[in-house]
Amino acid sequence: MKLHSGLMQQENVPGQLKVPPLPTKGQARMHRHGAMIFLGQIFVLGSVPVIDMGQEKTPLLFIILSLSVAITTVWSLGYQRLTCLLAGLSLIACLWILQFRNVVAGVLTLPLLIFLLVKLFCAYLCVRQAFKAGVAGAQRIYCGAASFVMIGIIFAGMHGLLHGYGFGQYRLPLEFEGMRNIRWVDFIWFSYATLTTAGYSDLVPVGSFSLTVSTFEGLCGILLPATLIARIASLPANA
Protein backbone atom coordinates (compact mmCIF):
# COMPACT_ATOMS: atom_id res chain seq x y z
CA MET A 1 0.00 0.00 0.00
CA LYS A 2 2.86 2.35 0.88
CA LEU A 3 4.63 1.38 -2.30
CA HIS A 4 1.53 2.24 -4.31
CA SER A 5 1.16 5.64 -2.64
CA GLY A 6 4.85 6.33 -3.22
CA LEU A 7 4.41 5.66 -6.92
CA MET A 8 1.44 8.00 -6.98
CA GLN A 9 3.52 10.72 -5.37
CA GLN A 10 6.25 10.24 -7.96
CA GLU A 11 3.71 10.60 -10.77
CA ASN A 12 2.42 13.90 -9.37
CA VAL A 13 5.79 15.57 -8.71
CA PRO A 14 5.49 19.26 -9.68
CA GLY A 15 7.54 20.19 -12.74
CA GLN A 16 7.81 16.60 -13.94
CA LEU A 17 7.16 16.17 -17.68
CA LYS A 18 4.01 14.26 -18.46
CA VAL A 19 4.29 11.45 -20.96
CA PRO A 20 1.86 12.14 -23.82
CA PRO A 21 -0.79 9.44 -24.33
CA LEU A 22 -0.38 7.02 -27.16
CA PRO A 23 -2.36 7.93 -30.30
CA THR A 24 -5.60 6.09 -30.87
CA LYS A 25 -6.12 3.83 -33.85
CA GLY A 26 -8.04 6.58 -35.68
CA GLN A 27 -5.30 9.15 -35.03
CA ALA A 28 -2.61 6.77 -36.24
CA ARG A 29 -4.60 6.18 -39.42
CA MET A 30 -4.83 9.90 -39.99
CA HIS A 31 -1.06 10.25 -39.62
CA ARG A 32 -0.68 7.79 -42.50
CA HIS A 33 -3.52 8.91 -44.74
CA GLY A 34 -3.93 12.65 -44.22
CA ALA A 35 -1.71 13.61 -47.15
CA MET A 36 -3.24 10.88 -49.32
CA ILE A 37 -6.74 12.27 -48.71
CA PHE A 38 -5.68 15.70 -49.93
CA LEU A 39 -3.71 14.35 -52.90
CA GLY A 40 -6.72 12.24 -53.88
CA GLN A 41 -8.85 15.35 -54.25
CA ILE A 42 -6.11 17.09 -56.23
CA PHE A 43 -5.96 14.03 -58.48
CA VAL A 44 -9.72 14.27 -59.14
CA LEU A 45 -9.40 17.94 -60.01
CA GLY A 46 -6.35 17.32 -62.18
CA SER A 47 -8.18 14.64 -64.16
CA VAL A 48 -10.63 17.20 -65.60
CA PRO A 49 -8.56 18.19 -68.69
CA VAL A 50 -7.82 14.51 -69.39
CA ILE A 51 -11.47 13.42 -69.20
CA ASP A 52 -13.01 16.47 -70.88
CA MET A 53 -13.84 15.98 -74.56
CA GLY A 54 -15.99 19.06 -74.95
CA GLN A 55 -19.15 17.48 -73.52
CA GLU A 56 -21.97 19.54 -72.10
CA LYS A 57 -22.89 16.85 -69.55
CA THR A 58 -20.54 15.58 -66.87
CA PRO A 59 -18.73 12.44 -68.12
CA LEU A 60 -19.56 9.23 -66.30
CA LEU A 61 -15.82 8.54 -65.89
CA PHE A 62 -15.39 11.71 -63.85
CA ILE A 63 -18.36 10.80 -61.64
CA ILE A 64 -16.95 7.31 -61.01
CA LEU A 65 -13.48 8.68 -60.26
CA SER A 66 -14.78 11.35 -57.93
CA LEU A 67 -17.02 8.91 -56.05
CA SER A 68 -14.20 6.35 -55.74
CA VAL A 69 -11.86 8.90 -54.17
CA ALA A 70 -14.64 10.13 -51.85
CA ILE A 71 -15.42 6.60 -50.66
CA THR A 72 -11.72 5.87 -50.12
CA THR A 73 -11.52 9.06 -48.07
CA VAL A 74 -14.39 7.93 -45.82
CA TRP A 75 -12.66 4.59 -45.29
CA SER A 76 -9.36 6.32 -44.47
CA LEU A 77 -11.11 8.38 -41.81
CA GLY A 78 -12.15 5.16 -40.09
CA TYR A 79 -15.83 4.81 -41.04
CA GLN A 80 -15.85 1.29 -42.49
CA ARG A 81 -19.61 0.63 -42.18
CA LEU A 82 -20.46 3.99 -43.65
CA THR A 83 -18.02 3.25 -46.47
CA CYS A 84 -20.04 0.17 -47.46
CA LEU A 85 -23.29 2.17 -47.43
CA LEU A 86 -21.87 4.99 -49.56
CA ALA A 87 -20.25 2.49 -51.94
CA GLY A 88 -23.62 0.79 -52.45
CA LEU A 89 -25.37 4.10 -53.14
CA SER A 90 -22.60 5.16 -55.53
CA LEU A 91 -22.84 1.89 -57.42
CA ILE A 92 -26.60 2.32 -57.82
CA ALA A 93 -26.10 5.90 -59.04
CA CYS A 94 -23.43 4.92 -61.61
CA LEU A 95 -25.47 1.99 -62.96
CA TRP A 96 -28.53 4.24 -63.16
CA ILE A 97 -26.65 6.86 -65.18
CA LEU A 98 -25.14 4.20 -67.42
CA GLN A 99 -28.55 2.68 -68.11
CA PHE A 100 -30.58 5.85 -68.64
CA ARG A 101 -27.96 8.33 -69.84
CA ASN A 102 -29.65 8.92 -73.20
CA VAL A 103 -33.17 9.17 -71.80
CA VAL A 104 -35.02 12.26 -70.54
CA ALA A 105 -32.84 14.42 -68.29
CA GLY A 106 -35.29 14.19 -65.37
CA VAL A 107 -34.54 10.48 -64.97
CA LEU A 108 -30.96 11.34 -63.93
CA THR A 109 -31.99 13.63 -61.07
CA LEU A 110 -31.83 10.96 -58.35
CA PRO A 111 -28.34 9.57 -59.19
CA LEU A 112 -26.93 13.10 -59.49
CA LEU A 113 -28.38 13.94 -56.09
CA ILE A 114 -26.79 10.77 -54.70
CA PHE A 115 -23.46 11.89 -56.16
CA LEU A 116 -23.75 15.27 -54.44
CA LEU A 117 -24.88 13.64 -51.18
CA VAL A 118 -21.88 11.29 -51.07
CA LYS A 119 -19.47 14.16 -51.82
CA LEU A 120 -21.17 16.39 -49.24
CA PHE A 121 -20.97 13.72 -46.54
CA CYS A 122 -17.30 13.11 -47.33
CA ALA A 123 -16.57 16.84 -47.12
CA TYR A 124 -18.42 17.02 -43.79
CA LEU A 125 -16.32 14.20 -42.34
CA CYS A 126 -13.12 15.93 -43.47
CA VAL A 127 -14.22 19.22 -41.92
CA ARG A 128 -15.16 17.41 -38.72
CA GLN A 129 -11.72 15.77 -38.62
CA ALA A 130 -10.03 19.12 -39.25
CA PHE A 131 -11.76 20.71 -36.25
CA LYS A 132 -11.59 17.65 -34.00
CA ALA A 133 -9.48 17.77 -30.83
CA GLY A 134 -6.39 15.58 -30.62
CA VAL A 135 -5.56 15.65 -34.34
CA ALA A 136 -2.03 16.56 -35.39
CA GLY A 137 -1.63 19.98 -36.97
CA ALA A 138 -0.42 18.66 -40.32
CA GLN A 139 -3.34 16.25 -40.63
CA ARG A 140 -5.76 19.00 -39.61
CA ILE A 141 -4.46 21.13 -42.50
CA TYR A 142 -4.63 18.24 -44.98
CA CYS A 143 -8.27 17.47 -44.07
CA GLY A 144 -9.25 21.13 -44.20
CA ALA A 145 -7.65 21.58 -47.62
CA ALA A 146 -9.25 18.37 -48.93
CA SER A 147 -12.69 19.51 -47.76
CA PHE A 148 -12.14 22.86 -49.49
CA VAL A 149 -11.45 21.11 -52.82
CA MET A 150 -14.49 18.86 -52.37
CA ILE A 151 -16.75 21.83 -51.63
CA GLY A 152 -15.73 23.31 -55.00
CA ILE A 153 -16.76 20.12 -56.81
CA ILE A 154 -20.05 19.95 -54.86
CA PHE A 155 -20.98 23.50 -55.81
CA ALA A 156 -19.98 22.83 -59.42
CA GLY A 157 -22.51 19.98 -59.43
CA MET A 158 -25.16 22.22 -57.90
CA HIS A 159 -24.58 24.90 -60.54
CA GLY A 160 -24.83 22.24 -63.25
CA LEU A 161 -28.12 20.92 -61.85
CA LEU A 162 -29.63 24.38 -61.59
CA HIS A 163 -28.66 25.15 -65.17
CA GLY A 164 -29.72 21.76 -66.54
CA TYR A 165 -33.18 21.84 -64.98
CA GLY A 166 -33.91 25.50 -65.60
CA PHE A 167 -33.89 26.66 -61.96
CA GLY A 168 -31.00 29.00 -62.64
CA GLN A 169 -29.39 30.44 -65.73
CA TYR A 170 -25.74 31.06 -66.50
CA ARG A 171 -24.39 33.09 -69.38
CA LEU A 172 -21.06 33.19 -71.13
CA PRO A 173 -19.36 36.53 -71.87
CA LEU A 174 -20.75 38.42 -74.86
CA GLU A 175 -17.79 37.53 -77.07
CA PHE A 176 -18.55 33.81 -76.64
CA GLU A 177 -22.36 33.89 -76.81
CA GLY A 178 -23.60 31.96 -79.80
CA MET A 179 -20.17 30.46 -80.48
CA ARG A 180 -20.49 27.51 -78.09
CA ASN A 181 -22.74 26.08 -75.40
CA ILE A 182 -21.95 25.98 -71.69
CA ARG A 183 -20.01 22.83 -70.79
CA TRP A 184 -19.55 20.95 -67.53
CA VAL A 185 -15.98 22.26 -67.28
CA ASP A 186 -17.33 25.81 -67.21
CA PHE A 187 -19.18 25.07 -63.97
CA ILE A 188 -16.04 23.65 -62.34
CA TRP A 189 -14.09 26.75 -63.37
CA PHE A 190 -16.90 29.06 -62.21
CA SER A 191 -17.21 27.17 -58.92
CA TYR A 192 -13.57 27.56 -57.96
CA ALA A 193 -13.44 31.15 -59.22
CA THR A 194 -16.33 31.88 -56.84
CA LEU A 195 -15.05 29.74 -53.95
CA THR A 196 -11.63 31.38 -54.01
CA THR A 197 -13.28 34.80 -54.54
CA ALA A 198 -11.22 35.30 -57.71
CA GLY A 199 -14.28 36.18 -59.79
CA TYR A 200 -13.03 36.14 -63.37
CA SER A 201 -16.59 36.65 -64.77
CA ASP A 202 -16.07 33.93 -67.39
CA LEU A 203 -19.54 32.67 -66.48
CA VAL A 204 -22.25 34.90 -65.07
CA PRO A 205 -25.15 33.60 -62.92
CA VAL A 206 -28.55 35.01 -63.83
CA GLY A 207 -31.63 34.46 -61.67
CA SER A 208 -32.34 34.23 -57.95
CA PHE A 209 -31.46 30.54 -57.48
CA SER A 210 -28.09 30.69 -59.22
CA LEU A 211 -27.18 33.96 -57.50
CA THR A 212 -28.13 32.54 -54.09
CA VAL A 213 -26.05 29.39 -54.56
CA SER A 214 -23.12 31.52 -55.75
CA THR A 215 -23.48 33.72 -52.66
CA PHE A 216 -23.37 30.71 -50.34
CA GLU A 217 -20.32 29.39 -52.15
CA GLY A 218 -18.51 32.70 -51.75
CA LEU A 219 -19.30 32.66 -48.03
CA CYS A 220 -17.93 29.11 -47.72
CA GLY A 221 -14.76 30.22 -49.49
CA ILE A 222 -14.19 32.89 -46.86
CA LEU A 223 -15.54 31.29 -43.67
CA LEU A 224 -14.02 27.80 -43.94
CA PRO A 225 -10.35 28.88 -44.23
CA ALA A 226 -10.89 31.62 -41.62
CA THR A 227 -12.41 29.28 -39.03
CA LEU A 228 -9.84 26.55 -39.74
CA ILE A 229 -6.94 28.98 -39.26
CA ALA A 230 -8.55 30.27 -36.07
CA ARG A 231 -8.94 26.70 -34.82
CA ILE A 232 -5.28 25.86 -35.53
CA ALA A 233 -4.11 29.13 -33.92
CA SER A 234 -6.10 28.39 -30.76
CA LEU A 235 -4.39 25.04 -30.20
CA PRO A 236 -1.21 24.52 -28.13
CA ALA A 237 2.05 24.44 -30.04
CA ASN A 238 2.44 20.67 -29.56
CA ALA A 239 -1.14 19.78 -30.59
PALODO-837340 format. One record per residue (C-alpha): x negated, z, y negated; residue number from 1. Coordinates in nm, 2 decimals, decimal comma, padded with zeros to 4 digits. Example, Ala and Ser with C-alpha at 12.3 -4.5 7.8 and 13.67 -1.06 7.14 Angstrom:
BEGIN
X = -01,23	Z = 00,78	Y = 00,45	num = 1 $
X = -01,37	Z = 00,71	Y = 00,11	num = 2 $
REM end
This chain:
BEGIN
X = 00,00	Z = 00,00	Y = 00,00	num = 1 $
X = -00,29	Z = 00,09	Y = -00,24	num = 2 $
X = -00,46	Z = -00,23	Y = -00,14	num = 3 $
X = -00,15	Z = -00,43	Y = -00,22	num = 4 $
X = -00,12	Z = -00,26	Y = -00,56	num = 5 $
X = -00,49	Z = -00,32	Y = -00,63	num = 6 $
X = -00,44	Z = -00,69	Y = -00,57	num = 7 $
X = -00,14	Z = -00,70	Y = -00,80	num = 8 $
X = -00,35	Z = -00,54	Y = -01,07	num = 9 $
X = -00,62	Z = -00,80	Y = -01,02	num = 10 $
X = -00,37	Z = -01,08	Y = -01,06	num = 11 $
X = -00,24	Z = -00,94	Y = -01,39	num = 12 $
X = -00,58	Z = -00,87	Y = -01,56	num = 13 $
X = -00,55	Z = -00,97	Y = -01,93	num = 14 $
X = -00,75	Z = -01,27	Y = -02,02	num = 15 $
X = -00,78	Z = -01,39	Y = -01,66	num = 16 $
X = -00,72	Z = -01,77	Y = -01,62	num = 17 $
X = -00,40	Z = -01,85	Y = -01,43	num = 18 $
X = -00,43	Z = -02,10	Y = -01,14	num = 19 $
X = -00,19	Z = -02,38	Y = -01,21	num = 20 $
X = 00,08	Z = -02,43	Y = -00,94	num = 21 $
X = 00,04	Z = -02,72	Y = -00,70	num = 22 $
X = 00,24	Z = -03,03	Y = -00,79	num = 23 $
X = 00,56	Z = -03,09	Y = -00,61	num = 24 $
X = 00,61	Z = -03,38	Y = -00,38	num = 25 $
X = 00,80	Z = -03,57	Y = -00,66	num = 26 $
X = 00,53	Z = -03,50	Y = -00,91	num = 27 $
X = 00,26	Z = -03,62	Y = -00,68	num = 28 $
X = 00,46	Z = -03,94	Y = -00,62	num = 29 $
X = 00,48	Z = -04,00	Y = -00,99	num = 30 $
X = 00,11	Z = -03,96	Y = -01,03	num = 31 $
X = 00,07	Z = -04,25	Y = -00,78	num = 32 $
X = 00,35	Z = -04,47	Y = -00,89	num = 33 $
X = 00,39	Z = -04,42	Y = -01,26	num = 34 $
X = 00,17	Z = -04,71	Y = -01,36	num = 35 $
X = 00,32	Z = -04,93	Y = -01,09	num = 36 $
X = 00,67	Z = -04,87	Y = -01,23	num = 37 $
X = 00,57	Z = -04,99	Y = -01,57	num = 38 $
X = 00,37	Z = -05,29	Y = -01,44	num = 39 $
X = 00,67	Z = -05,39	Y = -01,22	num = 40 $
X = 00,89	Z = -05,42	Y = -01,54	num = 41 $
X = 00,61	Z = -05,62	Y = -01,71	num = 42 $
X = 00,60	Z = -05,85	Y = -01,40	num = 43 $
X = 00,97	Z = -05,91	Y = -01,43	num = 44 $
X = 00,94	Z = -06,00	Y = -01,79	num = 45 $
X = 00,63	Z = -06,22	Y = -01,73	num = 46 $
X = 00,82	Z = -06,42	Y = -01,46	num = 47 $
X = 01,06	Z = -06,56	Y = -01,72	num = 48 $
X = 00,86	Z = -06,87	Y = -01,82	num = 49 $
X = 00,78	Z = -06,94	Y = -01,45	num = 50 $
X = 01,15	Z = -06,92	Y = -01,34	num = 51 $
X = 01,30	Z = -07,09	Y = -01,65	num = 52 $
X = 01,38	Z = -07,46	Y = -01,60	num = 53 $
X = 01,60	Z = -07,49	Y = -01,91	num = 54 $
X = 01,91	Z = -07,35	Y = -01,75	num = 55 $
X = 02,20	Z = -07,21	Y = -01,95	num = 56 $
X = 02,29	Z = -06,96	Y = -01,69	num = 57 $
X = 02,05	Z = -06,69	Y = -01,56	num = 58 $
X = 01,87	Z = -06,81	Y = -01,24	num = 59 $
X = 01,96	Z = -06,63	Y = -00,92	num = 60 $
X = 01,58	Z = -06,59	Y = -00,85	num = 61 $
X = 01,54	Z = -06,38	Y = -01,17	num = 62 $
X = 01,84	Z = -06,16	Y = -01,08	num = 63 $
X = 01,70	Z = -06,10	Y = -00,73	num = 64 $
X = 01,35	Z = -06,03	Y = -00,87	num = 65 $
X = 01,48	Z = -05,79	Y = -01,13	num = 66 $
X = 01,70	Z = -05,60	Y = -00,89	num = 67 $
X = 01,42	Z = -05,57	Y = -00,64	num = 68 $
X = 01,19	Z = -05,42	Y = -00,89	num = 69 $
X = 01,46	Z = -05,18	Y = -01,01	num = 70 $
X = 01,54	Z = -05,07	Y = -00,66	num = 71 $
X = 01,17	Z = -05,01	Y = -00,59	num = 72 $
X = 01,15	Z = -04,81	Y = -00,91	num = 73 $
X = 01,44	Z = -04,58	Y = -00,79	num = 74 $
X = 01,27	Z = -04,53	Y = -00,46	num = 75 $
X = 00,94	Z = -04,45	Y = -00,63	num = 76 $
X = 01,11	Z = -04,18	Y = -00,84	num = 77 $
X = 01,22	Z = -04,01	Y = -00,52	num = 78 $
X = 01,58	Z = -04,10	Y = -00,48	num = 79 $
X = 01,59	Z = -04,25	Y = -00,13	num = 80 $
X = 01,96	Z = -04,22	Y = -00,06	num = 81 $
X = 02,05	Z = -04,37	Y = -00,40	num = 82 $
X = 01,80	Z = -04,65	Y = -00,33	num = 83 $
X = 02,00	Z = -04,75	Y = -00,02	num = 84 $
X = 02,33	Z = -04,74	Y = -00,22	num = 85 $
X = 02,19	Z = -04,96	Y = -00,50	num = 86 $
X = 02,02	Z = -05,19	Y = -00,25	num = 87 $
X = 02,36	Z = -05,25	Y = -00,08	num = 88 $
X = 02,54	Z = -05,31	Y = -00,41	num = 89 $
X = 02,26	Z = -05,55	Y = -00,52	num = 90 $
X = 02,28	Z = -05,74	Y = -00,19	num = 91 $
X = 02,66	Z = -05,78	Y = -00,23	num = 92 $
X = 02,61	Z = -05,90	Y = -00,59	num = 93 $
X = 02,34	Z = -06,16	Y = -00,49	num = 94 $
X = 02,55	Z = -06,30	Y = -00,20	num = 95 $
X = 02,85	Z = -06,32	Y = -00,42	num = 96 $
X = 02,66	Z = -06,52	Y = -00,69	num = 97 $
X = 02,51	Z = -06,74	Y = -00,42	num = 98 $
X = 02,86	Z = -06,81	Y = -00,27	num = 99 $
X = 03,06	Z = -06,86	Y = -00,58	num = 100 $
X = 02,80	Z = -06,98	Y = -00,83	num = 101 $
X = 02,96	Z = -07,32	Y = -00,89	num = 102 $
X = 03,32	Z = -07,18	Y = -00,92	num = 103 $
X = 03,50	Z = -07,05	Y = -01,23	num = 104 $
X = 03,28	Z = -06,83	Y = -01,44	num = 105 $
X = 03,53	Z = -06,54	Y = -01,42	num = 106 $
X = 03,45	Z = -06,50	Y = -01,05	num = 107 $
X = 03,10	Z = -06,39	Y = -01,13	num = 108 $
X = 03,20	Z = -06,11	Y = -01,36	num = 109 $
X = 03,18	Z = -05,83	Y = -01,10	num = 110 $
X = 02,83	Z = -05,92	Y = -00,96	num = 111 $
X = 02,69	Z = -05,95	Y = -01,31	num = 112 $
X = 02,84	Z = -05,61	Y = -01,39	num = 113 $
X = 02,68	Z = -05,47	Y = -01,08	num = 114 $
X = 02,35	Z = -05,62	Y = -01,19	num = 115 $
X = 02,38	Z = -05,44	Y = -01,53	num = 116 $
X = 02,49	Z = -05,12	Y = -01,36	num = 117 $
X = 02,19	Z = -05,11	Y = -01,13	num = 118 $
X = 01,95	Z = -05,18	Y = -01,42	num = 119 $
X = 02,12	Z = -04,92	Y = -01,64	num = 120 $
X = 02,10	Z = -04,65	Y = -01,37	num = 121 $
X = 01,73	Z = -04,73	Y = -01,31	num = 122 $
X = 01,66	Z = -04,71	Y = -01,68	num = 123 $
X = 01,84	Z = -04,38	Y = -01,70	num = 124 $
X = 01,63	Z = -04,23	Y = -01,42	num = 125 $
X = 01,31	Z = -04,35	Y = -01,59	num = 126 $
X = 01,42	Z = -04,19	Y = -01,92	num = 127 $
X = 01,52	Z = -03,87	Y = -01,74	num = 128 $
X = 01,17	Z = -03,86	Y = -01,58	num = 129 $
X = 01,00	Z = -03,92	Y = -01,91	num = 130 $
X = 01,18	Z = -03,62	Y = -02,07	num = 131 $
X = 01,16	Z = -03,40	Y = -01,76	num = 132 $
X = 00,95	Z = -03,08	Y = -01,78	num = 133 $
X = 00,64	Z = -03,06	Y = -01,56	num = 134 $
X = 00,56	Z = -03,43	Y = -01,57	num = 135 $
X = 00,20	Z = -03,54	Y = -01,66	num = 136 $
X = 00,16	Z = -03,70	Y = -02,00	num = 137 $
X = 00,04	Z = -04,03	Y = -01,87	num = 138 $
X = 00,33	Z = -04,06	Y = -01,62	num = 139 $
X = 00,58	Z = -03,96	Y = -01,90	num = 140 $
X = 00,45	Z = -04,25	Y = -02,11	num = 141 $
X = 00,46	Z = -04,50	Y = -01,82	num = 142 $
X = 00,83	Z = -04,41	Y = -01,75	num = 143 $
X = 00,92	Z = -04,42	Y = -02,11	num = 144 $
X = 00,76	Z = -04,76	Y = -02,16	num = 145 $
X = 00,93	Z = -04,89	Y = -01,84	num = 146 $
X = 01,27	Z = -04,78	Y = -01,95	num = 147 $
X = 01,21	Z = -04,95	Y = -02,29	num = 148 $
X = 01,15	Z = -05,28	Y = -02,11	num = 149 $
X = 01,45	Z = -05,24	Y = -01,89	num = 150 $
X = 01,68	Z = -05,16	Y = -02,18	num = 151 $
X = 01,57	Z = -05,50	Y = -02,33	num = 152 $
X = 01,68	Z = -05,68	Y = -02,01	num = 153 $
X = 02,00	Z = -05,49	Y = -02,00	num = 154 $
X = 02,10	Z = -05,58	Y = -02,35	num = 155 $
X = 02,00	Z = -05,94	Y = -02,28	num = 156 $
X = 02,25	Z = -05,94	Y = -02,00	num = 157 $
X = 02,52	Z = -05,79	Y = -02,22	num = 158 $
X = 02,46	Z = -06,05	Y = -02,49	num = 159 $
X = 02,48	Z = -06,33	Y = -02,22	num = 160 $
X = 02,81	Z = -06,19	Y = -02,09	num = 161 $
X = 02,96	Z = -06,16	Y = -02,44	num = 162 $
X = 02,87	Z = -06,52	Y = -02,52	num = 163 $
X = 02,97	Z = -06,65	Y = -02,18	num = 164 $
X = 03,32	Z = -06,50	Y = -02,18	num = 165 $
X = 03,39	Z = -06,56	Y = -02,55	num = 166 $
X = 03,39	Z = -06,20	Y = -02,67	num = 167 $
X = 03,10	Z = -06,26	Y = -02,90	num = 168 $
X = 02,94	Z = -06,57	Y = -03,04	num = 169 $
X = 02,57	Z = -06,65	Y = -03,11	num = 170 $
X = 02,44	Z = -06,94	Y = -03,31	num = 171 $
X = 02,11	Z = -07,11	Y = -03,32	num = 172 $
X = 01,94	Z = -07,19	Y = -03,65	num = 173 $
X = 02,08	Z = -07,49	Y = -03,84	num = 174 $
X = 01,78	Z = -07,71	Y = -03,75	num = 175 $
X = 01,86	Z = -07,66	Y = -03,38	num = 176 $
X = 02,24	Z = -07,68	Y = -03,39	num = 177 $
X = 02,36	Z = -07,98	Y = -03,20	num = 178 $
X = 02,02	Z = -08,05	Y = -03,05	num = 179 $
X = 02,05	Z = -07,81	Y = -02,75	num = 180 $
X = 02,27	Z = -07,54	Y = -02,61	num = 181 $
X = 02,20	Z = -07,17	Y = -02,60	num = 182 $
X = 02,00	Z = -07,08	Y = -02,28	num = 183 $
X = 01,96	Z = -06,75	Y = -02,10	num = 184 $
X = 01,60	Z = -06,73	Y = -02,23	num = 185 $
X = 01,73	Z = -06,72	Y = -02,58	num = 186 $
X = 01,92	Z = -06,40	Y = -02,51	num = 187 $
X = 01,60	Z = -06,23	Y = -02,37	num = 188 $
X = 01,41	Z = -06,34	Y = -02,67	num = 189 $
X = 01,69	Z = -06,22	Y = -02,91	num = 190 $
X = 01,72	Z = -05,89	Y = -02,72	num = 191 $
X = 01,36	Z = -05,80	Y = -02,76	num = 192 $
X = 01,34	Z = -05,92	Y = -03,11	num = 193 $
X = 01,63	Z = -05,68	Y = -03,19	num = 194 $
X = 01,50	Z = -05,40	Y = -02,97	num = 195 $
X = 01,16	Z = -05,40	Y = -03,14	num = 196 $
X = 01,33	Z = -05,45	Y = -03,48	num = 197 $
X = 01,12	Z = -05,77	Y = -03,53	num = 198 $
X = 01,43	Z = -05,98	Y = -03,62	num = 199 $
X = 01,30	Z = -06,34	Y = -03,61	num = 200 $
X = 01,66	Z = -06,48	Y = -03,66	num = 201 $
X = 01,61	Z = -06,74	Y = -03,39	num = 202 $
X = 01,95	Z = -06,65	Y = -03,27	num = 203 $
X = 02,23	Z = -06,51	Y = -03,49	num = 204 $
X = 02,51	Z = -06,29	Y = -03,36	num = 205 $
X = 02,86	Z = -06,38	Y = -03,50	num = 206 $
X = 03,16	Z = -06,17	Y = -03,45	num = 207 $
X = 03,23	Z = -05,80	Y = -03,42	num = 208 $
X = 03,15	Z = -05,75	Y = -03,05	num = 209 $
X = 02,81	Z = -05,92	Y = -03,07	num = 210 $
X = 02,72	Z = -05,75	Y = -03,40	num = 211 $
X = 02,81	Z = -05,41	Y = -03,25	num = 212 $
X = 02,60	Z = -05,46	Y = -02,94	num = 213 $
X = 02,31	Z = -05,57	Y = -03,15	num = 214 $
X = 02,35	Z = -05,27	Y = -03,37	num = 215 $
X = 02,34	Z = -05,03	Y = -03,07	num = 216 $
X = 02,03	Z = -05,22	Y = -02,94	num = 217 $
X = 01,85	Z = -05,18	Y = -03,27	num = 218 $
X = 01,93	Z = -04,80	Y = -03,27	num = 219 $
X = 01,79	Z = -04,77	Y = -02,91	num = 220 $
X = 01,48	Z = -04,95	Y = -03,02	num = 221 $
X = 01,42	Z = -04,69	Y = -03,29	num = 222 $
X = 01,55	Z = -04,37	Y = -03,13	num = 223 $
X = 01,40	Z = -04,39	Y = -02,78	num = 224 $
X = 01,04	Z = -04,42	Y = -02,89	num = 225 $
X = 01,09	Z = -04,16	Y = -03,16	num = 226 $
X = 01,24	Z = -03,90	Y = -02,93	num = 227 $
X = 00,98	Z = -03,97	Y = -02,66	num = 228 $
X = 00,69	Z = -03,93	Y = -02,90	num = 229 $
X = 00,85	Z = -03,61	Y = -03,03	num = 230 $
X = 00,89	Z = -03,48	Y = -02,67	num = 231 $
X = 00,53	Z = -03,55	Y = -02,59	num = 232 $
X = 00,41	Z = -03,39	Y = -02,91	num = 233 $
X = 00,61	Z = -03,08	Y = -02,84	num = 234 $
X = 00,44	Z = -03,02	Y = -02,50	num = 235 $
X = 00,12	Z = -02,81	Y = -02,45	num = 236 $
X = -00,20	Z = -03,00	Y = -02,44	num = 237 $
X = -00,24	Z = -02,96	Y = -02,07	num = 238 $
X = 00,11	Z = -03,06	Y = -01,98	num = 239 $
REM end
